[in-house]
């Protein structure tokens, strides 16, 4: 597909694809998005993520503050700052793997292991280490702020979700030895961990002041609803990031996979994946409608019913907010495509010493997708 489409045409095409989705747009928004925007750019800058003002401006154009305000509309002040810092870190981390590093499973595993070790540290304040590895130092700061004051049951679950998310990068790097995922099921098996929905939901618990008991959190209804929310975010992400990933030669995308496996046109594949997203969203809402009755029949208290309703709304905010933000960010428009075309990478790529690796051996694609948000 030609990736030199005029900017207005590309924006129009993106809007047309999103119009195929029967998923309501996110409308609830935190009032503190602008303050979080300023805070996170300064926070990332203090850790040395941006080499210069141009890099910070390119990051700012992603408008991750809008994504955070849509994902967590109940969060304000320092809470939204924390959420937006996490979003910023996740996208910066994800962009490390668009080049040679993403095709080096052993190197990815070493980096992930270094970050996972931080998740074993007990909560508490930590000093900012000047000159330290930007990714590790910023994650350590996040980890201690994230866990501060939270009950052990929540901290254990949050750690497990973060480790699953991080380990998915190693799994994805190993899979890049193949020219494409074997099947849609194989792709989803990794992406449901790497898309980051579960860590977003942990923040909903934190910001709304509750922690679901494991018996409820892990129950069949909520587990099925989380899987549906995962799939909705994955499919929407793959639709909106399609031009960017075609420009980089990425094949770890459900639209591209369906085109190749199903023998259809790209347009037909987009429509098919949009249909899957719509179907999964309807399934989510069907389960959500039945959930209060199932819990009440099991003897759930009024407080537990209220908490599960908040958790359900949290999943809606993530699914719907992702749709709204995808039309606002530069990540998927002509600027986003240009930023990764012809072998280019984001200016904050290569933050880890492992990021300066030479090009991979012939036959291993540099342009394969990173695990997380595309």
C-alpha positions as CSV (number, residue, x, y, z in Angstrom):
1,X,0.0,0.0,0.0
2,X,1.3,3.5,-0.9
3,X,2.2,5.3,2.3
4,X,2.6,8.7,0.6
5,X,-1.1,9.5,0.9
6,X,-1.8,13.2,1.3
7,X,-2.3,14.3,5.0
8,X,-6.0,15.2,4.5
9,X,-6.7,12.0,2.7
10,X,-5.0,9.9,5.4
11,X,-7.0,11.6,8.1
12,X,-10.2,11.0,6.2
13,X,-9.3,7.4,5.7
14,X,-8.6,7.0,9.4
15,X,-12.0,8.5,10.3
16,X,-13.7,6.2,7.7
17,X,-12.2,3.1,9.3
18,X,-13.2,4.2,12.8
19,X,-16.7,4.8,11.5
20,X,-16.9,1.0,10.9
21,X,-16.9,0.6,14.7
22,X,-20.1,0.3,16.7
23,X,-18.2,1.3,19.9
24,X,-19.3,4.6,21.6
25,X,-16.7,7.3,21.7
26,X,-15.3,8.2,25.1
27,X,-16.8,11.4,26.5
28,X,-16.0,11.4,30.2
29,X,-12.7,13.3,30.6
30,X,-10.6,14.3,33.6
31,X,-10.4,18.1,34.0
32,X,-6.7,17.9,34.8
33,X,-5.4,16.7,31.4
34,X,-3.5,19.8,30.6
35,X,-1.7,19.9,33.9
36,X,-0.8,16.2,33.5
37,X,0.5,17.0,30.0
38,X,3.0,19.6,31.3
39,X,3.9,17.4,34.3
40,X,4.8,14.3,32.2
41,X,6.9,16.1,29.6
42,X,8.9,17.6,32.5
43,X,9.1,14.2,34.3
44,X,10.3,12.3,31.2
45,X,12.8,15.1,30.5
46,X,14.2,14.9,34.0
47,X,15.1,11.3,33.3
48,X,16.8,12.1,30.1
49,X,14.2,10.6,27.7
50,X,14.3,13.6,25.4
51,X,17.6,14.7,23.7
52,X,16.3,18.1,22.8
53,X,13.2,20.2,22.5
54,X,12.3,18.7,19.1
55,X,12.0,15.3,20.6
56,X,9.8,16.6,23.4
57,X,7.6,18.3,20.9
58,X,7.2,15.1,18.8
59,X,6.2,13.3,22.0
60,X,3.8,16.0,23.0
61,X,2.0,15.7,19.6
62,X,1.0,12.1,20.6
63,X,-1.3,13.8,23.2
64,X,-1.1,10.9,25.6
65,X,-2.5,13.3,28.2
66,X,-5.8,13.1,26.3
67,X,-5.6,9.3,26.4
68,X,-5.0,9.4,30.2
69,X,-7.8,11.8,30.8
70,X,-10.2,9.6,28.8
71,X,-9.0,6.4,30.4
72,X,-9.2,7.6,33.9
73,X,-11.8,10.5,34.0
74,X,-12.1,10.2,37.8
75,X,-8.4,10.9,38.4
76,X,-7.2,14.4,39.1
77,X,-4.1,16.1,40.4
78,X,-1.3,13.8,41.4
79,X,-3.3,10.8,40.5
80,X,-3.7,11.8,36.8
81,X,0.0,12.8,36.8
82,X,0.9,9.3,37.8
83,X,-1.5,7.8,35.2
84,X,-0.1,10.0,32.5
85,X,3.5,9.2,33.5
86,X,2.7,5.5,33.2
87,X,1.2,6.0,29.8
88,X,4.2,8.0,28.7
89,X,6.6,5.4,30.0
90,X,4.7,2.6,28.3
91,X,4.8,4.3,24.9
92,X,8.4,5.3,25.2
93,X,9.3,1.8,26.2
94,X,7.3,0.3,23.4
95,X,9.1,2.4,20.8
96,X,12.5,0.9,21.9
97,X,11.6,-2.3,20.0
98,X,10.8,-0.9,16.5
99,X,14.4,-1.4,15.4
100,X,17.1,-4.1,15.8
101,X,16.5,-4.6,19.6
102,X,13.0,-5.9,18.9
103,X,14.5,-8.8,16.9
104,X,17.0,-9.8,19.6
105,X,15.1,-12.1,22.0
106,X,18.0,-12.5,24.4
107,X,18.7,-8.8,24.5
108,X,15.0,-8.1,25.1
109,X,14.9,-10.7,27.8
110,X,17.8,-9.1,29.6
111,X,16.2,-5.7,29.5
112,X,12.8,-7.1,30.7
113,X,14.6,-9.0,33.5
114,X,16.2,-5.7,34.7
115,X,12.7,-4.1,34.9
116,X,11.0,-7.1,36.5
117,X,13.6,-7.0,39.3
118,X,12.4,-3.5,40.2
119,X,8.8,-4.9,40.7
120,X,10.2,-6.9,43.6
121,X,11.3,-3.8,45.5
122,X,9.0,-2.8,48.4
123,X,7.0,0.4,48.0
124,X,8.4,3.6,49.3
125,X,10.0,6.9,48.1
126,X,13.2,6.6,46.0
127,X,15.6,9.4,45.0
128,X,15.9,10.3,41.4
129,X,19.2,8.8,40.2
130,X,20.9,11.4,38.0
131,X,22.6,9.8,35.0
132,X,21.0,6.4,35.5
133,X,19.5,4.3,32.7
134,X,16.4,6.4,31.7
135,X,14.1,3.5,31.3
136,X,15.0,1.8,34.6
137,X,15.3,4.9,36.7
138,X,11.9,6.3,35.5
139,X,10.2,2.9,35.9
140,X,11.6,2.6,39.5
141,X,10.1,6.0,40.3
142,X,6.8,4.9,38.8
143,X,6.7,1.6,40.6
144,X,7.2,3.1,44.0
145,X,4.6,5.9,43.5
146,X,2.2,3.4,42.0
147,X,2.3,1.0,45.0
148,X,2.5,3.5,47.8
149,X,-0.4,3.1,50.2
150,X,-2.0,0.2,48.4
151,X,-3.1,-3.1,50.0
152,X,-1.1,-6.2,49.5
153,X,-3.8,-8.0,47.5
154,X,-3.8,-5.1,45.0
155,X,0.0,-4.9,44.9
156,X,0.3,-8.6,44.2
157,X,-2.2,-8.5,41.3
158,X,-0.6,-5.3,39.9
159,X,2.8,-6.9,40.0
160,X,1.6,-10.0,38.2
161,X,-0.1,-7.9,35.5
162,X,3.0,-5.8,34.9
163,X,5.2,-8.9,34.7
164,X,2.9,-10.4,32.2
165,X,3.0,-7.2,30.2
166,X,6.8,-7.0,30.2
167,X,7.4,-10.7,29.5
168,X,5.2,-10.4,26.4
169,X,7.9,-8.3,24.8
170,X,10.3,-11.3,25.0
171,X,7.6,-13.6,23.6
172,X,7.0,-11.2,20.8
173,X,10.7,-10.9,20.0
174,X,10.9,-14.7,19.8
175,X,8.0,-14.8,17.5
176,X,9.6,-12.4,15.1
177,X,11.8,-15.2,13.8
178,X,8.6,-16.2,12.0
179,X,7.5,-14.1,9.0
180,X,4.0,-13.7,10.6
181,X,1.9,-15.0,13.5
182,X,0.6,-18.5,12.8
183,X,-3.0,-17.6,13.4
184,X,-5.2,-14.9,14.9
185,X,-5.5,-16.9,18.1
186,X,-1.6,-17.0,18.4
187,X,-1.5,-13.3,17.9
188,X,-4.1,-12.6,20.5
189,X,-2.4,-15.0,23.0
190,X,0.5,-12.5,23.2
191,X,-1.3,-9.3,22.6
192,X,-3.8,-9.8,25.4
193,X,-0.9,-9.5,27.8
194,X,1.1,-6.8,25.9
195,X,-1.8,-4.4,25.1
196,X,-1.8,-3.2,28.7
197,X,-5.5,-3.2,29.5
198,X,-5.1,-5.1,32.8
199,X,-2.6,-2.6,34.2
200,X,-5.0,0.2,33.2
201,X,-7.8,-1.5,35.1
202,X,-5.5,-1.8,38.2
203,X,-5.3,2.0,38.1
204,X,-9.1,2.2,38.1
205,X,-9.2,0.3,41.4
206,X,-6.5,2.6,42.8
207,X,-8.2,5.8,41.8
208,X,-11.6,4.7,42.9
209,X,-10.4,3.5,46.3
210,X,-11.1,-0.2,46.3
211,X,-9.4,-3.6,45.5
212,X,-11.6,-6.4,44.2
213,X,-11.2,-9.6,46.2
214,X,-9.4,-12.3,44.1
215,X,-12.5,-14.6,44.1
216,X,-14.5,-11.9,42.3
217,X,-11.7,-10.4,40.2
218,X,-10.7,-13.8,38.8
219,X,-14.3,-15.1,38.4
220,X,-15.5,-16.2,35.1
221,X,-17.7,-13.2,34.3
222,X,-15.0,-10.6,35.0
223,X,-12.3,-12.7,33.3
224,X,-14.4,-13.0,30.2
225,X,-15.2,-9.3,30.2
226,X,-11.5,-8.4,30.5
227,X,-10.7,-10.7,27.6
228,X,-13.4,-9.0,25.5
229,X,-12.0,-5.6,26.4
230,X,-8.5,-6.8,25.5
231,X,-9.7,-7.9,22.1
232,X,-11.6,-4.7,21.4
233,X,-8.5,-2.5,22.2
234,X,-6.3,-4.8,20.1
235,X,-8.5,-4.8,17.1
236,X,-9.1,-1.0,17.2
237,X,-5.4,-0.5,17.6
238,X,-4.6,-2.7,14.6
239,X,-7.1,-0.8,12.5
240,X,-5.9,2.7,13.3
241,X,-2.2,1.8,13.2
242,X,-2.5,0.0,9.9
243,X,-0.8,2.6,7.7
244,X,2.0,3.0,10.2
245,X,2.7,-0.7,10.4
246,X,2.5,-1.1,6.6
247,X,5.1,1.6,6.4
248,X,7.5,-0.4,8.7
249,X,6.8,-3.8,7.3
250,X,5.1,-5.0,10.4
251,X,3.1,-8.2,10.1
252,X,2.0,-8.6,13.8
253,X,-1.3,-6.9,13.1
254,X,-4.7,-8.7,12.9
255,X,-5.7,-6.8,9.8
256,X,-2.6,-7.7,7.9
257,X,-2.7,-11.2,9.2
258,X,-6.4,-11.6,8.1
259,X,-5.6,-10.2,4.7
260,X,-2.8,-12.8,4.2
261,X,-4.6,-15.8,5.8
262,X,-8.0,-15.0,4.4
263,X,-6.9,-14.1,0.9
264,X,-9.0,-10.9,0.9
265,X,-8.3,-7.3,0.1
266,X,-6.9,-4.9,2.7
267,X,-10.3,-3.2,2.8
268,X,-12.0,-6.5,3.3
269,X,-9.6,-7.3,6.2
270,X,-10.3,-3.9,7.8
271,X,-14.0,-4.6,7.7
272,X,-13.6,-8.1,9.1
273,X,-11.5,-7.0,12.0
274,X,-13.9,-4.1,12.7
275,X,-16.7,-6.7,12.8
276,X,-14.8,-8.7,15.3
277,X,-14.3,-5.6,17.5
278,X,-18.0,-4.8,17.3
279,X,-18.9,-8.4,18.2
280,X,-16.5,-8.5,21.2
281,X,-17.9,-5.2,22.4
282,X,-21.5,-6.4,22.2
283,X,-20.4,-9.6,24.1
284,X,-18.8,-7.4,26.8
285,X,-22.1,-5.4,27.2
286,X,-24.1,-8.6,27.4
287,X,-21.9,-9.9,30.2
288,X,-22.0,-6.5,31.9
289,X,-25.8,-6.5,31.9
290,X,-25.9,-10.0,33.6
291,X,-23.1,-9.4,36.1
292,X,-25.0,-7.6,38.9
293,X,-27.6,-10.4,39.0
294,X,-24.9,-13.1,39.0
295,X,-23.1,-11.4,41.9
296,X,-26.3,-10.7,43.8
297,X,-27.4,-14.3,43.5
298,X,-24.0,-15.3,45.0
299,X,-24.6,-13.0,48.0
300,X,-22.5,-10.0,47.0
301,X,-22.7,-7.0,49.3
302,X,-24.0,-3.7,48.1
303,X,-20.4,-2.3,48.4
304,X,-19.0,-5.2,46.2
305,X,-21.8,-4.5,43.6
306,X,-20.8,-0.9,43.6
307,X,-17.1,-1.7,43.1
308,X,-17.7,-4.2,40.3
309,X,-19.9,-1.5,38.6
310,X,-16.9,0.9,38.8
311,X,-14.6,-1.8,37.5
312,X,-17.0,-2.4,34.6
313,X,-17.1,1.3,33.8
314,X,-13.3,1.3,33.9
315,X,-13.3,-1.2,31.1
316,X,-15.7,1.0,29.1
317,X,-13.5,4.0,29.6
318,X,-10.5,2.2,28.3
319,X,-12.3,0.8,25.2
320,X,-14.2,4.0,24.4
321,X,-11.3,6.4,25.2
322,X,-9.0,4.5,22.9
323,X,-11.4,5.1,20.0
324,X,-11.6,8.8,20.7
325,X,-7.9,9.4,21.2
326,X,-7.0,7.4,18.1
327,X,-8.5,10.2,16.0
328,X,-6.7,13.0,17.9
329,X,-3.2,11.7,18.3
330,X,-0.4,12.2,15.8
331,X,0.7,8.6,16.3
332,X,-1.6,7.3,13.5
333,X,-1.8,10.3,11.1
334,X,0.7,11.3,8.4
335,X,3.2,12.5,11.1
336,X,3.1,9.1,12.8
337,X,3.7,7.3,9.5
338,X,6.5,9.6,8.5
339,X,8.2,9.1,11.9
340,X,8.7,5.4,11.3
341,X,9.0,5.2,7.5
342,X,12.2,4.3,5.6
343,X,13.9,2.9,8.7
344,X,13.4,5.9,10.9
345,X,12.7,5.6,14.6
346,X,11.3,7.9,17.2
347,X,14.0,10.2,18.8
348,X,13.5,8.5,22.2
349,X,14.3,5.1,20.8
350,X,17.6,3.6,21.8
351,X,17.5,4.7,25.4
352,X,18.8,1.4,26.6
353,X,22.5,0.5,25.8
354,X,21.0,-2.6,24.1
355,X,19.2,-0.3,21.6
356,X,22.4,0.5,19.7
357,X,22.7,-3.0,18.3
358,X,23.7,-3.5,14.7
359,X,21.1,-4.5,12.1
360,X,19.8,-8.0,12.5
361,X,20.9,-10.9,10.3
362,X,19.3,-11.1,6.9
363,X,15.9,-12.6,7.0
364,X,14.9,-11.2,10.4
365,X,12.7,-8.2,9.9
366,X,13.6,-5.0,11.7
367,X,10.2,-3.5,11.0
368,X,8.2,-6.2,13.0
369,X,5.8,-4.7,15.5
370,X,6.5,-4.1,19.1
371,X,4.4,-6.0,21.6
372,X,2.5,-3.2,23.1
373,X,0.4,-0.3,21.8
374,X,1.3,0.2,18.1
